[in-house]
Amino acid sequence: MSSMQRRLNLAAACVCLAGVMPGAAMAASVSAARHAALQERPLVREVEASLRAEDWASVYQRIEATGTEIPTNAEQELVAYRLATGLQAAPMAESGRRWLQAVALWSVVTTEALPDAGHGIQVPAFPATHAARTALRVWQARDDAQRLREAISTSQWPGALSPNGELLARLGDAEFDALYALWPSKRQMPADWALRWASSRPDAERVERWLRSESQTDTPSAQRRR
């Protein structure tokens, strides 16, 4: 590889890194040993214990104590990362939602270098922002799944709803099949939903709707089939 090509590759890596790591220029890097040591900090272990025990009262107390300000050190960021990850399974409370929304906007505080194969590229060590965004998607899917179950009982499709893979995974086969008749006729059906409906009962109508969805929707599954 020429010197010029190496410089181009490095520049491309920096551009990609800047795109996924807000505030990366100000982030501090930690070594592997430091990373491991942080996992053993008393506060981190306390949070882990609360999450394992599903002691949600303690978890929410810790969230309140953590606050929404961007962390000033690696330990604080690690605690926030653990809390945001654990909230995916927690009872949904408005205080937790507000906290996750704030964390989702944080800049990265601590980075670490990828192993040798990664050529030393710096990545978030404790990606609290990513964990918060994931938790918010999970919570939204939990809300939407409950609304869909209520829709089955009333035979009426709920208005504002975003059918996605996270929601799809939360629906059992029987309740998912019951939703087929409720789908709005003028609304485009996501390809992954149409595929599951066609797979559960492969009649001509369902297969046709799946094929139409595949041709209209630019999804990863559609791209793989092209």
C-alpha positions in Angstrom: 0.0 0.0 0.0 1.4 3.4 -1.0 1.9 6.2 1.5 -0.8 8.2 -0.3 -3.3 5.3 0.0 -2.5 5.0 3.8 -3.2 8.7 4.2 -6.5 8.4 2.3 -7.5 5.4 4.4 -6.7 7.3 7.6 -8.7 10.3 6.5 -11.7 8.1 5.7 -11.5 6.5 9.1 -11.4 9.9 10.8 -14.4 11.1 8.8 -16.4 8.0 9.8 -15.3 8.4 13.4 -16.4 12.0 13.5 -19.7 11.0 12.1 -20.6 8.6 14.9 -18.8 10.3 17.8 -20.0 13.8 18.7 -17.4 15.6 20.7 -14.8 13.0 19.9 -12.0 15.6 19.8 -12.5 16.3 23.5 -12.9 12.7 24.6 -10.2 11.1 26.8 -8.9 7.7 25.9 -8.6 4.9 28.4 -6.3 1.9 28.3 -7.5 -1.7 28.5 -6.3 -1.9 32.1 -8.1 1.3 33.1 -11.2 0.0 31.4 -11.1 -3.2 33.4 -10.4 -1.3 36.6 -13.4 0.9 36.1 -15.7 -2.1 36.0 -14.7 -2.9 39.6 -15.5 0.6 41.1 -18.0 0.3 44.0 -20.6 2.5 42.4 -20.5 0.6 39.1 -20.9 -2.7 41.0 -23.7 -1.3 43.1 -25.6 -0.4 39.9 -24.9 -3.8 38.4 -26.3 -5.5 41.5 -29.5 -3.4 41.4 -30.0 -4.3 37.8 -29.4 -8.0 38.3 -31.8 -8.0 41.2 -34.3 -5.9 39.2 -34.5 -3.5 42.1 -36.0 -0.8 39.9 -36.6 1.6 42.8 -32.9 1.7 43.5 -32.2 2.0 39.7 -34.5 5.0 39.5 -33.0 6.6 42.6 -29.5 6.2 41.0 -30.8 7.8 37.8 -32.1 10.8 39.8 -28.7 11.1 41.5 -26.8 10.8 38.2 -28.7 13.7 36.6 -28.7 14.7 33.0 -25.5 16.7 32.8 -22.8 15.3 30.5 -20.4 13.2 32.7 -17.0 14.7 33.6 -15.1 11.4 33.9 -15.1 7.8 32.8 -16.7 6.4 35.9 -19.8 8.6 35.6 -20.1 7.7 31.9 -19.8 4.0 32.7 -22.6 4.3 35.3 -24.8 6.1 32.9 -24.1 3.4 30.2 -25.0 0.6 32.6 -28.2 2.4 33.7 -29.3 3.2 30.1 -28.7 -0.4 29.1 -30.6 -1.7 32.1 -33.6 0.5 31.5 -34.5 -1.5 28.5 -36.1 -4.1 30.8 -37.3 -1.7 33.5 -40.9 -0.5 34.2 -41.4 2.6 32.1 -41.6 5.8 34.1 -41.7 9.3 32.7 -38.7 10.3 34.7 -36.7 7.5 33.1 -37.9 8.5 29.6 -36.8 12.1 30.2 -33.4 11.0 31.5 -32.9 8.7 28.4 -33.8 11.5 26.1 -31.2 13.7 27.7 -28.5 11.0 27.6 -29.3 10.4 24.0 -27.9 13.9 23.2 -24.7 13.6 25.2 -21.2 13.9 23.6 -18.7 11.0 24.1 -16.5 11.5 27.2 -14.3 8.4 27.1 -12.9 6.5 24.2 -10.7 3.4 23.8 -8.6 2.1 20.9 -9.9 -0.8 18.9 -7.6 -3.9 18.9 -4.7 -4.1 16.5 -7.0 -5.1 13.6 -8.8 -1.8 14.1 -5.5 0.1 13.5 -5.9 2.0 16.8 -9.2 3.8 15.8 -10.8 5.4 18.9 -14.4 4.3 19.7 -16.7 5.1 22.6 -15.6 3.1 25.6 -18.9 3.4 27.4 -21.5 4.3 24.7 -24.2 5.7 27.0 -25.7 7.7 24.1 -26.2 4.6 22.0 -27.6 2.7 24.9 -30.1 5.5 25.7 -31.3 5.6 22.1 -31.7 1.8 22.1 -33.7 1.9 25.3 -36.0 4.6 23.9 -36.7 2.5 20.9 -37.4 -0.5 23.1 -39.7 1.5 25.3 -41.5 2.8 22.2 -42.0 -0.7 20.9 -43.3 -1.8 24.3 -45.8 1.1 24.2 -46.8 0.3 20.6 -47.2 -3.5 21.3 -49.6 -2.7 24.1 -51.6 -0.4 21.8 -51.7 -3.1 19.1 -53.0 -5.7 21.7 -55.7 -3.2 22.6 -56.5 -2.7 18.9 -57.1 -6.4 18.5 -59.7 -6.3 21.2 -61.5 -3.3 19.7 -60.9 -4.3 16.0 -59.6 -0.9 15.1 -56.0 0.0 14.0 -54.4 2.6 16.2 -53.6 5.9 14.5 -50.1 7.1 15.0 -47.9 4.0 15.1 -44.5 3.1 13.6 -44.3 -0.6 12.6 -40.7 -1.6 12.9 -38.6 -4.7 13.6 -38.4 -4.0 17.3 -42.2 -4.0 17.5 -42.5 -7.0 15.3 -40.4 -9.1 17.6 -42.7 -8.3 20.5 -45.8 -9.7 19.0 -46.8 -13.4 19.3 -47.9 -15.3 16.2 -51.6 -15.4 17.1 -51.9 -11.7 17.9 -49.8 -10.7 15.0 -52.0 -12.8 12.6 -55.1 -11.1 14.1 -53.6 -7.7 13.1 -53.6 -8.6 9.4 -57.3 -7.8 8.9 -56.8 -4.4 10.7 -54.0 -3.1 8.5 -55.2 0.1 6.8 -55.7 -0.7 3.1 -54.1 2.5 1.8 -51.0 2.2 4.0 -47.8 0.7 2.7 -47.0 -2.5 4.5 -43.3 -2.9 5.7 -41.6 -5.8 3.9 -40.6 -7.6 7.1 -44.2 -7.5 8.4 -45.6 -8.6 5.1 -43.1 -11.5 5.0 -44.1 -12.7 8.4 -47.8 -12.6 7.5 -47.1 -14.5 4.3 -45.0 -17.1 6.1 -47.6 -17.7 8.7 -50.4 -18.3 6.1 -49.0 -18.3 2.6 -52.1 -17.6 0.6 -52.1 -15.7 -2.7 -53.2 -12.4 -1.2 -50.5 -12.3 1.5 -47.7 -13.4 -0.8 -48.8 -10.7 -3.3 -48.7 -8.0 -0.6 -45.3 -9.2 0.5 -43.9 -9.1 -3.0 -45.4 -5.6 -3.5 -43.9 -4.4 -0.2 -40.5 -5.8 -1.2 -40.6 -3.9 -4.5 -41.6 -0.6 -2.8 -39.6 -0.6 0.3 -35.8 -0.1 0.3 -35.0 -2.4 3.3 -31.9 -4.5 3.9 -33.9 -7.6 3.1 -35.1 -6.1 -0.2 -31.5 -5.1 -1.0 -30.2 -8.7 -0.4 -32.8 -10.1 -2.7 -32.0 -7.8 -5.6 
